[in-house]
Amino acid sequence: MRMPAILGALSIALSANAAMAAGTSYTGTSYTGTFALTISKTHSLSDGTYCVKLNDDGSLGRQHSGEASLSGGFDNPTDGQFEVIGKTFVATIDVPSDEGNLGFLVITARADNGALGRGIFDYANGSQPNEGDAAFGANGGC
């Protein structure tokens, strides 16, 4: 009689291990909210504090993923997407230039239980490289 219960528990444990190996985050805490983002040590005028708004709805196929937007220092909020893979936050945000070109801000940072930490960013716009440090504040910080 105990064999079905043991097999069921083993099946759940193996499924959880396989998903964790694939990079799925199992924290139940949402990343929805607004986070202050401080960018520093860049090669241009990108240093400053911005606001990142996240909508954690799982729409990109990972438990913690969805829409991202960036405001502050730009004429209009810029949109993109994010995912949490394991304990790594990755966002790609579109940044239009004054000349009509489109660049991308890629941000990676430590993610844990709904909180974001320090990481790096890269602004890829097809001309000169612009990378630096990124640090997130607490949720609700902007």
N, C-alpha and C positions, 0 to 999 in steps of 0.2 A: 504494500500500500504506500510506502514511503517513496518508492521509485519514481512515480509521476511527479511528485513535488520536487524531488532532487533534480530530475531532468528539466523541469520547468525553471528552477532557479539557475541551473547551469546554462540553459539557453539564454536567459536574460543577461547573465554575467558575460557570456561570450559576445552577445550582440552589443553590449555597452563597450566592451573592450575593442571590438572591431570599429565601432563608430568613433571612439576616442583616437584610435590609430589613424583614422581618416581625417582627423582635425576638427571634429565637431565639438563645440563647446556645450557642456551640459548644465551651465549655471542657469537658474530660473530667473535671474535678475535681468530686467530689460535695460537696453542702452538708449531708449527713447529719451530725448531731452535736449537741453542746450549746454554746451561745454565751451568755456573760454579756451582758446588755443593761442599760445604764445610761440611765435616763430622767431628764432635768433640765429646768429652766426651765418647769415646768408652773404651772397656776393652782390646783392642789389638792395633795393629799398623795400624788400619784403618783410624786414624785421618789424614786429609789432604784435598786437593782440587782436584776434579775430573771434568771431562767434561761429561755432559749428552746431548746426541743428540736425539731430538724427531721428529717424522714424524707424524703430526696430520692429518690423512686421514679418520678417522671414521671407520677404518677397524674392530674394535672390537664391533661395534654396537652402541656405544655412539657417540654423535656428536664430542666430543673431545677425541680421542683414536687413538692408532696406535703403531708403532714400537718405541722402546727406545734402546739406546746403551750407554755404559759407557766406558770411556777411561781415562788413567792417572793412574799410579800405577799398571797397569796390563800389561802382555806381549802382549796381544791381546785385541782389543775392545770386550766387552761382550754385548750380545744382550738380549732383553726382550720386554716387552710391557707396555703400560700405558693407563690409563683412567682418565678422570676428571668426578667425580660424584658430582653433585652440585657444591660446591666450594672446593672440596677436590681432590687433585692429588694423584693417587696411581700408583706406578710403581713396577714391579717385573722384576729383571734383573738376568740372569744366570751368575754365577761366578765360573769358573772351578778352582780347586785347583792344586797345584803342584803334588799332589799324584794321580790325575786323578778323584777325587771326584767332584761332582757338588753341589754348594751351591746356595742360592738365596738371593739377596739383595732386601729387600722390603722397599720402600721409600714412605712415606705419607707426604704431605705438603699442605698448603693453596694455592688455585688456584683462580685467579680472573682476568678475562678479558685478558688472554694471559700471565699473570705474575705469577710466582711461588714464594712462600715465605718460611717461616720457617716450620719445621716439625720434624719428627723422622725417623730413619731408624733402620732396624734389619737385621743382616746377619745370616741367618739360614743355617748351614752347617752340622747339625747332631751331633756336638760335644759340644763345649762350647758356651754359649750365647754371643752375641756381638751386643749390641744396643747402640744408641747414638743420638745426635742431628744432624739435617740436615738443611742447609740453602742454598737456591738457589740465585744466582745473576741474573742480567738482561739477557734477551735473547740476544744472540750474544756475551756473555761474555767469550767464550773460542773458 
